């Protein structure tokens, strides 16, 4: 049985004390790992999340624990990048968000996936 996908419920939010202004929060996760759904081999990369919070910010330790949940998950690069963005939106409802996945080369191909909301 395959492990369950991480959920937005793992992301803890905190009230934004500066809701009256736009500012960017940039989070970089340089040790991201998941599993290739075809080969079962580990995939590694860097996930960068940039968001403009509205009423809530996402607590950093909860981000770390959420990201670790992907280590045993077989998931495509495109899907994991968009899954992270969807979960951030569900958890914190930011004004704007961008998630970039910079994945290490596999089979001689490097993948970069960028997802933006709203467009």
C-alpha positions, 0 to 999 in steps of 0.5 A: 500500500502506497503512503498517503500524500501530505495534506494542507492540514499539516501546515500550521498557520499563524495570524499575520500581524501586518495584514495592512501591507503587501510583503513577500515571504520566501522559503527555500527547501534545499534538501527536498526529496521524493521518489520517482513514480516510475523507477522507485529511485529517490529524486532530489531538488530545491523547492522555493516558495514565495508568497504574499500573505493575507490573514495568515502566515505559515509556521516554518517548522510545520513546513519542514515537517510537511515537506519531509512527508514527501520522502516516501511518496512516488510523485512526478515533479510537476505534480509535487510542485502543484500539490505544495502550492495547492496545500499552501493556498488551502492552509493560508489563503495567501494574496499571491504565491509562486512555487518553484521546483528545481529538480536534480538531473535524472537521466540527463534531464534537469526539470524546473517546474514553476506554478503561480497563483493567481495568474 
